[in-house]
């Protein structure tokens, strides 16, 4: 009887140890993904701020057609960067961060 109780106790300790290790790994993964999410949000904010600054700059009175086209292309690239950064942020939030959060629970 004592031997089977000892075996059960060891099994319980092993299971608790494995659960603790699993939880620690899940927490570490979540922290990593939250840091990545923070970097993506900052990249999106920086791209958006650059676009807003570009749109708000006063234009020269005698802007040539080439300069106006260059400005428009630049603003399109900035807008594209904002869209790309937002998509990356949302995809990471929906996948990697969500998986890390579920693993922690």
Residue frames as a rotation matrix with the C-alpha (Angstrom) as fourth column:
UNK 1
0.569 0.822 0.000 0.00
0.822 -0.569 0.000 0.00
0.000 0.000 -1.000 0.00
UNK 2
0.475 -0.468 -0.745 2.75
0.161 -0.786 0.596 2.40
-0.865 -0.403 -0.298 0.91
UNK 3
-0.582 -0.742 0.333 4.54
0.421 0.076 0.904 1.70
-0.696 0.666 0.268 -2.35
UNK 4
-0.198 0.581 0.790 1.49
0.956 -0.064 0.287 2.54
0.217 0.812 -0.542 -4.47
UNK 5
0.808 0.448 -0.383 0.89
0.544 -0.816 0.194 5.74
-0.226 -0.365 -0.903 -2.48
UNK 6
0.046 -0.888 -0.457 4.53
0.155 -0.446 0.881 6.69
-0.987 -0.111 0.117 -2.95
UNK 7
-0.638 -0.235 0.733 4.21
0.714 0.178 0.678 6.05
-0.290 0.956 0.055 -6.69
UNK 8
0.343 0.851 0.398 1.07
0.910 -0.406 0.085 8.21
0.234 0.333 -0.913 -6.88
UNK 9
0.703 -0.146 -0.696 2.81
0.303 -0.823 0.480 10.97
-0.643 -0.549 -0.535 -4.96
UNK 10
-0.409 -0.912 -0.022 5.77
0.271 -0.144 0.952 10.87
-0.871 0.383 0.306 -7.37
UNK 11
-0.391 0.357 0.849 3.42
0.918 0.082 0.388 10.94
0.069 0.930 -0.360 -10.35
UNK 12
0.706 0.693 -0.146 1.65
0.707 -0.702 0.087 13.95
-0.042 -0.165 -0.985 -8.89
UNK 13
0.349 -0.664 -0.662 4.94
0.133 -0.664 0.736 15.78
-0.928 -0.345 -0.143 -8.31
UNK 14
-0.644 -0.595 0.481 6.10
0.517 0.124 0.847 14.99
-0.564 0.794 0.227 -11.84
UNK 15
-0.001 0.745 0.667 2.81
0.973 -0.152 0.171 16.24
0.229 0.649 -0.725 -13.27
UNK 16
0.813 0.271 -0.515 3.00
0.450 -0.854 0.261 19.43
-0.369 -0.444 -0.817 -11.23
UNK 17
-0.094 -0.936 -0.340 6.61
0.162 -0.351 0.922 19.99
-0.982 0.032 0.185 -12.32
UNK 18
-0.629 -0.090 0.772 5.68
0.754 0.169 0.634 19.44
-0.188 0.981 -0.038 -15.99
UNK 19
0.439 0.863 0.249 2.71
0.883 -0.466 0.057 21.81
0.165 0.195 -0.967 -15.65
UNK 20
0.604 -0.286 -0.744 4.94
0.262 -0.810 0.524 24.48
-0.753 -0.511 -0.414 -14.08
UNK 21
-0.527 -0.844 0.100 7.48
0.310 -0.082 0.947 24.16
-0.791 0.530 0.305 -16.90
UNK 22
-0.348 0.488 0.801 4.71
0.931 0.081 0.355 24.36
0.108 0.869 -0.482 -19.50
UNK 23
0.720 0.655 -0.229 3.23
0.687 -0.720 0.101 27.46
-0.098 -0.230 -0.968 -17.86
UNK 24
0.231 -0.721 -0.653 6.63
0.155 -0.635 0.757 29.17
-0.960 -0.276 -0.035 -17.64
UNK 25
-0.715 -0.479 0.509 7.25
0.534 0.096 0.840 28.50
-0.452 0.872 0.187 -21.33
UNK 26
0.057 0.835 0.547 3.80
0.970 -0.177 0.169 29.81
0.238 0.521 -0.820 -22.22
UNK 27
0.744 0.171 -0.645 4.37
0.440 -0.852 0.282 32.97
-0.502 -0.494 -0.710 -20.20
UNK 28
-0.255 -0.922 -0.292 7.75
0.176 -0.341 0.923 33.50
-0.951 0.184 0.249 -21.87
UNK 29
-0.607 0.098 0.789 6.16
0.792 0.154 0.590 33.05
-0.064 0.983 -0.171 -25.31
UNK 30
0.494 0.864 0.101 3.45
0.864 -0.500 0.057 35.55
0.100 0.059 -0.993 -24.47
UNK 31
0.472 -0.408 -0.781 5.96
0.228 -0.800 0.555 38.12
-0.851 -0.440 -0.285 -23.22
UNK 32
-0.626 -0.747 0.226 7.93
0.358 -0.018 0.934 37.68
-0.693 0.665 0.279 -26.46
UNK 33
-0.361 0.569 0.739 4.82
0.907 0.033 0.419 38.09
0.214 0.822 -0.528 -28.62
UNK 34
0.697 0.594 -0.402 3.64
0.681 -0.723 0.113 41.12
-0.223 -0.352 -0.909 -26.65
UNK 35
-0.008 -0.784 -0.621 7.05
0.141 -0.616 0.775 42.72
-0.990 -0.081 0.116 -27.22
UNK 36
-0.784 -0.228 0.577 6.75
0.567 0.116 0.816 41.98
-0.253 0.967 0.038 -30.94
UNK 37
0.192 0.935 0.298 3.24
0.965 -0.236 0.118 43.47
0.181 0.264 -0.947 -30.90
UNK 38
0.572 -0.036 -0.820 4.61
0.405 -0.857 0.320 46.60
-0.714 -0.515 -0.475 -29.24
UNK 39
-0.535 -0.827 -0.173 7.30
0.176 -0.310 0.934 46.95
-0.826 0.470 0.312 -31.92
UNK 40
-0.585 0.387 0.713 4.69
0.804 0.158 0.574 46.54
0.109 0.908 -0.404 -34.68
UNK 41
0.550 0.803 -0.229 2.43
0.830 -0.557 0.042 49.14
-0.094 -0.213 -0.972 -33.08
UNK 42
0.233 -0.550 -0.802 5.36
0.174 -0.788 0.591 51.57
-0.957 -0.278 -0.088 -32.83
UNK 43
-0.788 -0.504 0.354 6.26
0.396 0.025 0.918 50.95
-0.472 0.863 0.180 -36.49
UNK 44
-0.110 0.844 0.525 2.66
0.963 -0.041 0.268 51.64
0.248 0.535 -0.808 -37.47
UNK 45
0.660 0.359 -0.659 2.57
0.594 -0.787 0.166 54.82
-0.459 -0.502 -0.733 -35.38
UNK 46
-0.234 -0.841 -0.488 5.84
0.152 -0.527 0.836 56.05
-0.960 0.121 0.252 -36.89
UNK 47
-0.774 -0.010 0.633 4.62
0.627 0.129 0.768 55.38
-0.090 0.992 -0.093 -40.44
UNK 48
0.264 0.953 0.152 1.31
0.946 -0.286 0.153 57.09
0.189 0.103 -0.977 -39.73
UNK 49
0.487 -0.144 -0.862 3.04
0.404 -0.837 0.368 60.09
-0.774 -0.528 -0.349 -38.15
UNK 50
-0.640 -0.766 -0.051 5.34
0.253 -0.273 0.928 60.42
-0.725 0.582 0.369 -41.18
UNK 51
-0.487 0.548 0.680 2.34
0.841 0.084 0.535 60.32
0.236 0.832 -0.501 -43.49
UNK 52
0.577 0.759 -0.301 0.47
0.814 -0.563 0.142 62.94
-0.062 -0.327 -0.943 -41.48
UNK 53
0.100 -0.634 -0.767 3.56
0.257 -0.728 0.636 65.18
-0.961 -0.260 0.090 -41.34
UNK 54
-0.797 -0.433 0.422 4.01
0.472 -0.011 0.881 64.83
-0.377 0.901 0.213 -45.08
UNK 55
-0.104 0.855 0.508 0.40
0.930 -0.098 0.354 65.76
0.352 0.510 -0.785 -45.74
UNK 56
0.694 0.457 -0.557 0.62
0.678 -0.675 0.291 68.74
-0.243 -0.579 -0.778 -43.41
UNK 57
-0.343 -0.895 -0.285 3.76
0.667 -0.446 0.597 70.31
-0.662 0.014 0.750 -44.87
UNK 58
0.448 0.476 -0.757 3.18
-0.165 -0.788 -0.593 73.60
-0.879 0.391 -0.275 -46.68
UNK 59
0.387 -0.252 0.887 3.66
0.855 0.459 -0.243 73.33
-0.346 0.852 0.393 -50.42
UNK 60
-0.665 -0.651 -0.367 5.89
0.410 -0.729 0.549 75.75
-0.625 0.215 0.751 -52.32
UNK 61
0.099 0.744 -0.661 3.98
-0.293 -0.613 -0.734 78.35
-0.951 0.266 0.158 -54.30
UNK 62
0.306 -0.061 -0.950 5.58
-0.950 -0.085 -0.301 77.30
-0.063 0.995 -0.084 -57.56
UNK 63
-0.098 -0.299 0.949 5.61
-0.325 0.911 0.254 73.55
-0.941 -0.283 -0.186 -57.23
UNK 64
-0.538 -0.149 -0.829 6.45
-0.842 0.070 0.534 71.96
-0.022 0.986 -0.164 -60.56
UNK 65
0.533 0.756 -0.380 4.49
-0.783 0.611 0.115 69.05
0.319 0.236 0.918 -61.93
UNK 66
0.059 -0.602 -0.797 7.44
-0.040 0.796 -0.604 66.71
0.997 0.067 0.023 -61.36
UNK 67
-0.866 -0.382 0.322 7.72
-0.291 -0.139 -0.947 67.84
0.406 -0.914 0.009 -57.75
UNK 68
-0.126 0.914 0.386 3.98
-0.987 -0.076 -0.141 67.42
-0.100 -0.399 0.912 -57.22
UNK 69
0.584 0.315 -0.748 4.12
-0.503 0.864 -0.028 63.91
0.638 0.393 0.663 -58.70
UNK 70
-0.395 -0.805 -0.443 7.13
0.014 0.477 -0.879 63.02
0.918 -0.353 -0.178 -56.55
UNK 71
-0.755 0.190 0.628 5.29
-0.652 -0.321 -0.687 64.27
0.070 -0.928 0.366 -53.47
UNK 72
0.320 0.946 -0.046 2.20
-0.944 0.322 0.065 62.23
0.076 0.023 0.997 -54.40
UNK 73
0.345 -0.270 -0.899 4.31
-0.179 0.921 -0.346 59.06
0.921 0.281 0.269 -54.91
UNK 74
-0.746 -0.660 0.092 6.03
-0.159 0.042 -0.986 59.65
0.647 -0.750 -0.136 -51.58
UNK 75
-0.448 0.661 0.602 2.69
-0.882 -0.218 -0.417 60.01
-0.145 -0.718 0.681 -49.82
UNK 76
0.549 0.619 -0.561 1.40
-0.711 0.699 0.075 56.86
0.438 0.358 0.824 -51.54
UNK 77
-0.128 -0.686 -0.716 4.46
0.023 0.720 -0.694 54.96
0.992 -0.105 -0.076 -50.29
UNK 78
-0.875 -0.158 0.459 3.88
-0.417 -0.238 -0.877 56.30
0.247 -0.959 0.142 -46.78
UNK 79
0.047 0.972 0.229 0.21
-0.996 0.062 -0.059 55.33
-0.071 -0.225 0.972 -46.93
UNK 80
0.481 0.050 -0.875 1.22
-0.379 0.912 -0.156 51.88
0.791 0.407 0.458 -48.15
UNK 81
-0.603 -0.764 -0.230 3.68
-0.037 0.315 -0.948 51.57
0.797 -0.563 -0.219 -45.26
UNK 82
-0.599 0.483 0.639 0.91
-0.798 -0.290 -0.529 52.50
-0.071 -0.826 0.559 -42.81
UNK 83
0.471 0.831 -0.296 -1.38
-0.862 0.505 0.047 49.87
0.188 0.233 0.954 -44.34
UNK 84
0.180 -0.509 -0.842 1.36
-0.141 0.834 -0.534 47.22
0.973 0.215 0.079 -44.31
UNK 85
-0.822 -0.522 0.227 2.30
-0.254 -0.021 -0.967 47.98
0.510 -0.853 -0.115 -40.70
UNK 86
-0.238 0.825 0.513 -1.34
-0.956 -0.108 -0.271 47.81
-0.169 -0.555 0.814 -39.62
UNK 87
0.596 0.448 -0.666 -1.80
-0.620 0.784 -0.027 44.48
0.510 0.430 0.745 -41.43
UNK 88
-0.251 -0.774 -0.582 1.32
-0.012 0.604 -0.797 43.03
0.968 -0.193 -0.161 -39.79
UNK 89
-0.805 -0.003 0.593 0.21
-0.568 -0.285 -0.772 44.28
0.171 -0.959 0.228 -36.39
UNK 90
0.137 0.971 0.198 -3.26
-0.984 0.156 -0.084 42.77
-0.113 -0.183 0.977 -36.83
UNK 91
0.483 -0.010 -0.875 -1.97
-0.396 0.889 -0.229 39.47
0.781 0.458 0.426 -38.19
UNK 92
-0.598 -0.766 -0.234 0.48
-0.064 0.337 -0.939 39.09
0.799 -0.547 -0.250 -35.32
UNK 93
-0.634 0.442 0.635 -2.22
-0.771 -0.288 -0.569 39.99
-0.068 -0.850 0.523 -32.81
UNK 94
0.406 0.899 -0.162 -4.60
-0.913 0.407 -0.029 37.45
0.040 0.160 0.986 -34.33
UNK 95
0.633 -0.167 -0.756 -2.13
-0.173 0.921 -0.348 34.61
0.755 0.351 0.554 -34.63
UNK 96
-0.229 -0.868 -0.440 1.07
0.282 0.373 -0.884 34.52
0.932 -0.326 0.159 -32.60
UNK 97
-0.781 -0.043 0.623 -0.10
-0.507 -0.539 -0.673 36.64
0.364 -0.841 0.399 -29.69
UNK 98
0.259 0.954 0.151 -3.42
-0.927 0.201 0.317 34.81
0.272 -0.222 0.936 -29.55
UNK 99
0.483 -0.149 -0.863 -1.67
0.008 0.986 -0.166 31.42
0.876 0.074 0.477 -29.55
UNK 100
-0.624 -0.778 -0.074 0.66
0.140 -0.018 -0.990 32.54
0.769 -0.628 0.120 -26.78
UNK 101
-0.516 0.521 0.680 -2.29
-0.829 -0.505 -0.242 33.81
0.217 -0.689 0.692 -24.77
UNK 102
0.572 0.760 -0.308 -4.21
-0.674 0.649 0.352 30.55
0.468 0.007 0.884 -25.23
UNK 103
0.123 -0.617 -0.777 -1.15
0.209 0.782 -0.587 28.49
0.970 -0.090 0.225 -24.26
UNK 104
-0.795 -0.430 0.428 -0.83
-0.262 -0.394 -0.881 30.49
0.548 -0.812 0.200 -21.07
UNK 105
-0.027 0.870 0.492 -4.43
-0.992 -0.082 0.091 29.81
0.120 -0.486 0.866 -20.13
